Amino acid sequence: MEGYRIGEFGEKQMKGINLAVKALAKKFPFVTGWELSDNWDSHFNIININLIVDLEKVREYYNVEISDYWIDRWNSDEIEDTSYILSTAYKTDLDNLAETNKIRKKMDDIYSSLPDDFCMFYRFDDAELNKFENKCFINIRYYVNKPSQNIYYSI
């Protein structure tokens, strides 16, 4: 199904994502900021972002041992990313996908509860479905060690 975004992605919409990430960081204190993913606008109904995370705080929050491999990579000058928050853990009894989905769901809940002025909306091309404006979804694409772009916010 095809559709389109309504309006421009401007300063207010950036502030909306920033507010949502700040609220997310209260629940998940390892989140230190965010940036738009390189393909942030590839879908009309989704805004892709990367969360910037502190690996030491991930270790503390989940009480896991982080692999030396990941510690070295995370502390390097290179930009490192992972799709799942616990991919960096050496061993864990936690379900990596479930923990990652908890973060995604919380982000979705927070963003969907923001005032409309701070959100992007979309409509479907289909005439029957085009009657409604829908809030875009925020998708956490990667967890990264540092920003890769000029447009990012830190908490």
N, C-alpha and C positions, 0 to 999 in steps of 0.2 A: 504494500500500500504506500502510495506516495503522498507527500504533503509539503508544507512550507512553513518557515518561521514567520512570525508576526513581529514587525518592528525591527529596530536595530539593536545589536549587542553593544551597549554603551557602558558608561561609568556606573550607572545605577545597577545594571545587571552584574557587573564585576563586583560591586559592593555586596550584592546579594549572595554571590558565591563565597565571598570573603566572610560574611556574617555566618553562613552555614558552616564553613570550615572552622571558624573560631569556636562555634558551639560544639562541633565534632571533637575538637581538641580538648574540650573539657571532659569528655567521656574517654577519649583516647589520647592521653597526654604526649605520646610520641609523635603526634602530628605537629609539625612546626611551620607549615605553610603549604602553599599550593601554586600550581601554574596551569595554564591551558596546555593540553597535549598538542603535539604537532598536528594532529588531525581533529582538533576540537570541534570543528564544524562540518564533519563529513556526513553527518546524519541530521535531518531536519528536526528531529524530536529529541536529540541527545546532545549534551555538551560534555565532551571528554576532558577530564582534568587529571593531573598527576598530583599526588600528595607527597610533600617533602617530609621525610621522617627522620628522627634521631634514633639510630640503631641501639644505642645504649639504653634509651628509654623503652624501646621495644623489649629488650632483654628484661628490664625491670618490671614492666607491666605484665608480661606473660610468664615471668620467672623461668626463662629458658636460657640455655647456653647458645651463644651465637658462634657459628663456624668461623674459624680463623680466616678462611678463604674470604668470607663475606666481610669480615672486619677490615681486612687489607684492602679489598676493593672499595668498600664504602668510604674509607678514609683517603683514598687516592684522589688525584686531581681530576680523574675521569668521572663522567656522569654514569652512575650505575642505577639500574632499575630492576624491579621484580614485580610480577603480577600478583603475587600472594604474600601477605604480610609475614608469614612464618616460614617462607622459603629460605630465610637466612639462618634459621635455627639449626643447631647441630643435631639435636634429638628433642622430640617433644611428643607428648601423648595427646596434644591438642589437634583438632582437625583443622588443617590449614585452610581449606576451602570454607568451612563453616565460620571460622574467625574472620576471614576476609569478607564474607557475605554479611556478617554482623556490622562491619564498618560501612559497607555499601548501603545496607538497609537504613542504618542510622542517618547517613548522609541524605538519603532519599526522603526520609521522614522529616528531617530538619528543613531541607530545601522546599518541600511541598507545603510546609507550614508558614513559610515567609510571606509577607505582604506581596500582593501581585506586582506592585511597582518595582520590586527588586528581582523579578523573575522573567525569563524568556518564555514565550508561548508559541504554539504551533497549531496549525489546522491541517486536516486531511484534504486531499484533492476531491475525494468522493463527495458528491453533492449531499448525500444523506448525513455523512459524518462531519461535513464542513460547517454545520450549525454551531459547533462548540469550539471554544478556544481551550487548549490543554496546556498545562505547564510542561516545559521540557524536563527531561530527566537529566540528572547529573551522574555521569558514569566515571568511576575512579579507574582509570586505565592502568596506571603504574604507581608504584611507591618508589620514590627516588631519593638519592642522598643530597642532591643540590639542584637548584633550578638550572634549566638549560636555555631558557628564553629570557627576554627582557621583561615580559609581562608575567609577574608573579607577586604574590603577597606572602609575607612571613607573619607569623602570629606573635 
